Amino acid sequence: MEVMQKLHMNGGSGETSYAKNSSVQSNIISAGKRITEEAILDMLSNHLSADSIGIGDLGCSSGPNTLLVISEILNVIYAKWCLQGCGSSPEFRVYLNDLTTNDFNNVFGSLPAFYTKLKEEKGSGFGPCFIVGMPGSFYGRLFPTKSMHFVHSSSSLHWLSQVPLGLDSKATTHNRGKIYISKTSPLCVLEAYLIQFQKDFSLFLKSRSEEIVPKGRMVLSFMGRRSPDPAADESCYQFELLARALMSMVSEGLVEEEKADSFNLPFYTPSPEEVDFEIQKEGSFILDRLETFEIDWINGNDGNSSVSEGVYPTSEALSRGHGHSKIIRAVVESMLEFHFGGHIMDDLFKRYGDIVDDHLSKTTPKYIVLVISLVKKG
């Protein structure tokens, strides 16, 4: 699968859009908020005299979460500047990065209101803020050398640059009946996913090391797992259930079995040990913090806040399982549609919602989120 061309969150603002179905991702951002604030303040302690601050949000997507992150980062920096009595704040260079298929039009359309709010809240002491889109893969260089002071990425690094080698061909069926790692996946599948993660994460770190100034900071939050077993339910069960929905269509002759067997998601949920190993091996960053959080499948709650509003539409006809189905659909539909065609999407996610409803009647599943804070050596 050509991930750079086919992976994108559902655009627009319709019922299946990412903009309307991204509250779980919002709670992932909230889970790492304290760590993000601490990292920004540490960065400023080393770069308080900078005339221009470079900020990057990698995997920004579109919808309400995009500028929420940037707003919170700017708030922390400006509050520190005011507290230090440093006069006018520096100028801010803000780069919003995602793949070229991202709905940047949606993001750019919200910028005028964002700038107006900044001006009203911060006043004349707030330095110029220049926000630009930076399309491209973060598995490679994006920014000029030593131009960035703070880089943030949330709910993005669990996506790989490609389907692991050996699983990316219609001629291979190593992972028959599945779309990701599962308890029945052979060892070669688990190894292929780990190797691809190691390659991608190492390249990500190397690329950022060339772009971030010495003692600059980076905070990354993404799906992971606590278990050393990559097939543990905490890391992959949502896709185990989606595979069941897909295979029910295969059994009814609605989807070709060969096509189903050749589809695998470019996704990986690493363990803390795997993340730490790659950071130490690449060698450009000091791992300052690594914490794990639990996020509910259903309401996106991180356990420290009330249930978020607007996670699902208020229609009584929409069950919890079908609400969850809409969240997953907003994220993976582009890849499924490319492989299978758009004609099966409504049926597939209806079946998935039914299966999730049954699963929720027996348990309360959680996502595991890793939040890591890194310091550029220098």
VOGU-3710 file (C-alpha; in Angstrom, 3 decimals, decimal comma):
1> mevmqklhmn> 0,000/0,000/0,000  1,276/3,464/-0,914  0,659/4,911/2,527  1,637/8,481/1,690  -1,065/8,614/-0,984  -3,758/6,533/0,712  -3,591/7,280/4,460  -5,608/10,261/5,597  -8,314/10,952/8,122  -11,774/11,518/6,626
11> ggsgetsyak> -11,942/15,160/5,567  -14,726/17,714/5,620  -17,268/18,085/8,397  -19,792/15,350/7,594  -21,078/12,607/9,898  -18,141/10,281/9,134  -15,499/13,023/9,111  -12,525/13,034/11,449  -13,518/16,553/12,509  -16,713/15,149/14,050
21> nssvqsniis> -15,233/11,900/15,331  -11,925/12,769/17,005  -12,752/13,242/20,677  -10,703/10,194/21,675  -7,708/11,878/20,044  -8,575/15,073/21,936  -8,380/13,163/25,215  -5,034/11,719/24,206  -3,801/15,293/23,793  -5,223/16,123/27,229
31> agkriteeai> -3,485/13,121/28,792  -0,109/14,542/27,776  -0,886/18,191/28,528  1,061/18,361/31,785  4,122/16,762/30,197  3,857/19,115/27,211  3,734/22,205/29,451  6,770/21,065/31,447  8,729/20,421/28,242  7,888/23,858/26,815
41> ldmlsnhlsa> 8,982/25,603/30,019  12,248/23,669/30,026  12,845/24,626/26,383  12,231/28,282/27,215  14,704/28,193/30,097  17,387/27,498/27,492  16,040/29,725/24,699  14,405/32,663/26,475  16,397/35,171/24,396  15,341/33,749/21,036
51> dsigigdlgc> 13,842/36,276/18,615  11,953/33,596/16,710  10,489/30,344/18,040  9,923/27,406/15,684  7,015/25,116/16,591  5,882/22,022/14,703  2,771/19,859/15,043  3,392/16,624/13,168  0,373/14,658/11,978  -1,900/17,634/12,608
61> ssgpntllvi> -4,863/16,241/10,614  -7,900/18,555/10,482  -10,753/19,505/12,753  -10,884/21,030/16,248  -7,819/19,239/17,637  -5,376/20,827/15,175  -5,373/24,423/16,350  -6,233/23,407/19,921  -2,713/22,019/20,300  -1,093/25,117/18,833
71> seilnviyak> -3,229/27,401/20,991  -2,159/25,605/24,159  1,529/25,713/23,184  1,372/29,452/22,446  -0,475/30,082/25,724  2,279/28,414/27,763  5,057/30,298/25,967  3,335/33,676/26,206  2,479/33,241/29,899  6,137/32,475/30,650
81> wclqgcgssp> 7,263/35,506/28,656  4,907/37,764/30,585  6,005/36,278/33,910  9,658/36,988/33,096  8,846/40,589/32,131  10,700/40,189/28,866  8,586/42,689/26,940  7,056/41,691/23,637  7,212/37,991/22,925  9,259/36,661/19,999
91> efrvylndlt> 7,726/35,877/16,666  6,276/32,392/16,271  6,817/30,162/13,258  4,179/27,434/13,421  4,274/24,511/11,002  1,288/22,188/10,630  2,445/18,931/9,106  0,564/16,002/7,664  0,576/13,905/4,512  -0,319/15,599/1,236
101> tndfnnvfgs> -3,740/13,899/1,277  -4,733/15,676/4,495  -7,671/18,113/4,397  -5,530/21,248/4,745  -8,345/23,360/3,280  -10,368/22,662/6,423  -7,437/23,760/8,574  -6,696/26,918/6,606  -10,377/27,882/6,643  -10,262/28,121/10,445
111> lpafytklke> -7,149/30,329/10,595  -8,849/33,767/10,345  -10,950/33,083/13,456  -7,862/31,673/15,204  -5,809/34,807/14,486  -8,668/37,042/15,652  -8,901/35,166/18,937  -5,128/35,399/19,456  -5,204/39,159/18,965  -8,142/39,611/21,336
121> ekgsgfgpcf> -6,693/37,428/24,106  -3,010/38,357/23,929  -3,018/41,998/22,870  -0,150/44,006/21,406  2,540/42,292/23,466  2,090/39,062/21,555  4,627/38,688/18,766  3,736/37,935/15,146  2,495/34,386/14,567  3,018/32,831/11,151
131> ivgmpgsfyg> 1,147/29,543/10,591  1,875/27,502/7,477  1,109/24,023/6,195  4,022/21,636/5,756  2,758/18,657/3,719  4,896/15,533/3,615  5,878/12,459/5,598  7,538/13,000/8,963  9,572/9,881/8,188  12,152/12,154/6,593
141> rlfptksmhf> 13,264/15,788/6,709  10,618/18,524/6,850  12,310/21,663/8,216  15,591/23,569/7,797  18,548/22,581/9,948  18,326/23,736/13,588  15,188/25,779/12,959  12,782/24,164/15,437  12,514/24,728/19,183  9,512/22,594/20,067
151> vhsssslhwl> 7,957/19,693/18,158  4,693/18,033/19,110  2,958/14,990/17,671  -0,137/13,214/18,941  -2,010/10,136/17,662  0,277/9,843/14,639  3,428/7,822/15,253  1,547/4,543/15,569  1,102/4,852/11,782  3,987/3,316/9,871
161> sqvplgldsk> 5,449/4,634/6,623  4,293/1,481/4,829  2,832/-1,948/5,330  5,753/-4,110/6,540  7,750/-5,814/3,836  6,464/-9,288/3,152  2,899/-8,289/3,993  2,477/-5,646/1,303  1,806/-7,908/-1,685  -1,365/-9,570/-2,922
171> atthnrgkiy> 0,732/-12,692/-3,414  1,349/-13,070/0,322  -1,183/-14,418/2,802  0,926/-14,793/5,942  -1,733/-13,047/8,009  -4,773/-14,852/6,633  -8,109/-13,600/7,933  -6,563/-10,677/9,840  -5,783/-7,033/9,081  -3,190/-6,455/11,800
181> isktsplcvl> -1,284/-8,437/14,428  -3,463/-10,956/16,242  -3,041/-13,938/18,524  -3,138/-16,237/15,492  -0,559/-14,272/13,484  2,623/-16,263/12,796  5,935/-15,065/14,218  7,067/-13,728/10,838  4,191/-11,216/10,919  5,115/-9,953/14,391
191> eayliqfqkd> 8,770/-9,650/13,351  7,884/-7,775/10,153  5,870/-5,200/12,093  8,601/-4,693/14,692  11,295/-4,268/12,033  9,193/-1,670/10,207  8,573/0,239/13,440  12,280/0,221/14,285  13,188/1,511/10,835  10,533/4,232/10,839
201> fslflksrse> 10,985/5,488/14,395  14,756/5,638/13,999  14,355/7,681/10,806  11,865/9,973/12,549  14,328/10,641/15,379  17,259/11,176/13,019  15,251/13,631/10,903  14,110/15,653/13,898  17,621/15,658/15,376  18,835/17,654/12,384
211> eivpkgrmvl> 15,946/20,124/12,607  15,699/20,826/16,353  18,085/23,232/18,064  20,322/21,923/20,874  18,255/21,567/24,071  15,076/21,929/22,059  12,198/19,671/23,065  9,856/17,150/21,556  6,694/15,584/23,055  5,144/12,589/21,318
221> sfmgrrspdp> 1,969/10,727/22,251  0,754/7,653/20,405  -0,966/4,314/20,845  1,205/1,723/22,506  1,044/-1,180/24,907  2,310/-2,109/28,355  2,612/-5,806/27,569  5,757/-7,208/25,948  3,404/-9,220/23,702  2,482/-7,294/20,503
231> aadescyqfe> -0,603/-9,509/20,157  -1,994/-8,522/23,560  -5,620/-7,353/23,456  -4,655/-3,898/24,733  -2,691/-3,188/21,577  -4,746/-4,582/18,726  -8,214/-5,821/19,684  -10,139/-3,036/17,928  -8,674/-4,297/14,658  -9,308/-7,920/15,595
241> llaralmsmv> -13,009/-7,020/15,750  -12,832/-5,087/12,474  -11,257/-8,157/10,851  -14,206/-10,230/12,067  -16,605/-7,812/10,396  -14,626/-8,003/7,179  -14,430/-11,811/7,224  -18,192/-12,052/7,788  -18,549/-10,316/4,426  -16,065/-12,759/2,919
251> seglveeeka> -18,145/-15,696/4,163  -21,204/-14,236/2,428  -19,381/-13,702/-0,838  -19,488/-9,912/-0,575  -15,697/-9,546/-0,405  -13,101/-11,685/-2,179  -11,160/-13,825/0,285  -7,882/-13,199/-1,535  -8,420/-9,465/-1,285  -9,175/-9,680/2,434
261> dsfnlpfytp> -6,145/-11,865/3,130  -3,825/-9,403/1,366  -4,896/-6,359/3,395  -2,787/-5,321/6,395  -2,778/-2,016/8,229  0,422/0,111/8,399  0,076/0,412/12,166  2,119/-0,565/15,212  1,696/-0,119/18,960  5,161/-0,334/20,545
271> speevdfeiq> 5,991/-1,134/24,133  7,891/1,364/26,329  10,945/-0,881/26,104  10,869/-0,852/22,291  10,563/2,940/22,235  13,366/3,433/24,756  15,660/1,046/22,855  15,296/2,990/19,596  15,874/6,335/21,322  19,070/5,048/22,940
281> kegsfildrl> 20,238/3,443/19,697  19,671/6,550/17,537  21,439/8,639/20,182  20,403/12,222/19,391  17,904/12,706/22,223  17,713/12,252/25,974  14,529/10,526/27,117  13,255/12,835/29,843  9,816/11,279/30,481  7,923/8,194/29,361
291> etfeidwing> 4,475/7,669/30,824  1,538/5,435/29,958  -2,140/6,354/30,142  -5,374/4,462/29,675  -8,037/5,951/27,375  -11,514/4,447/27,137  -12,588/3,152/23,741  -16,009/4,633/24,199  -15,888/8,031/25,832  -12,202/8,742/25,368
301> ndgnssvseg> -11,853/9,487/29,070  -8,319/9,331/30,464  -9,590/8,640/33,966  -8,784/12,168/35,149  -11,700/14,064/33,629  -15,413/13,784/33,059  -16,832/12,149/29,952  -16,186/14,373/26,960  -19,122/15,984/25,269  -19,741/15,344/21,618
311> vyptsealsr> -17,893/12,053/21,340  -20,902/10,668/19,551  -23,989/12,347/18,081  -26,901/12,628/20,490  -29,208/10,392/18,454  -30,684/7,732/20,736  -30,581/5,307/17,827  -26,776/5,306/17,845  -25,399/2,650/20,189  -22,030/2,832/21,919
321> ghghskiira> -20,599/0,253/19,553  -21,742/2,152/16,488  -20,370/5,369/17,945  -16,999/3,671/18,308  -17,367/2,359/14,747  -17,658/5,941/13,469  -14,428/6,917/15,225  -12,525/4,013/13,681  -14,133/4,658/10,298  -12,967/8,286/10,316
331> vvesmlefhf> -9,398/7,028/10,724  -9,059/3,930/8,504  -11,722/4,307/5,824  -9,354/5,814/3,251  -7,121/2,716/3,270  -9,998/0,249/3,251  -11,746/2,100/0,442  -8,607/2,114/-1,692  -8,200/-1,645/-1,290  -11,818/-2,864/-1,343
341> gghimddlfk> -13,795/-0,027/-2,908  -16,201/2,402/-1,329  -19,289/0,267/-1,959  -18,687/-1,964/1,109  -17,933/0,762/3,664  -21,436/1,316/5,074  -22,075/-2,416/5,438  -18,624/-3,106/6,883  -18,858/-0,490/9,597  -22,460/-1,415/10,409
351> rygdivddhl> -21,282/-4,971/11,064  -18,314/-3,673/13,025  -20,587/-1,576/15,240  -22,733/-4,644/15,989  -19,640/-6,682/16,926  -18,299/-3,897/19,147  -21,682/-3,619/20,882  -21,437/-7,295/21,787  -17,852/-6,830/22,987  -18,832/-3,861/25,159
361> skttpkyivl> -21,546/-5,882/26,847  -18,784/-8,065/28,327  -15,920/-5,664/29,083  -14,727/-2,054/29,195  -11,795/-1,901/26,786  -9,000/0,668/27,014  -6,389/2,045/24,685  -2,861/2,332/26,043  -1,206/5,639/25,192  2,516/6,344/25,492
371> vislvkkg> 3,603/9,953/26,099  7,312/10,638/25,780  9,268/13,832/26,313  12,661/14,192/24,627  15,511/16,697/24,895  17,804/17,316/21,920  21,391/16,740/22,988  23,728/19,682/22,590
//
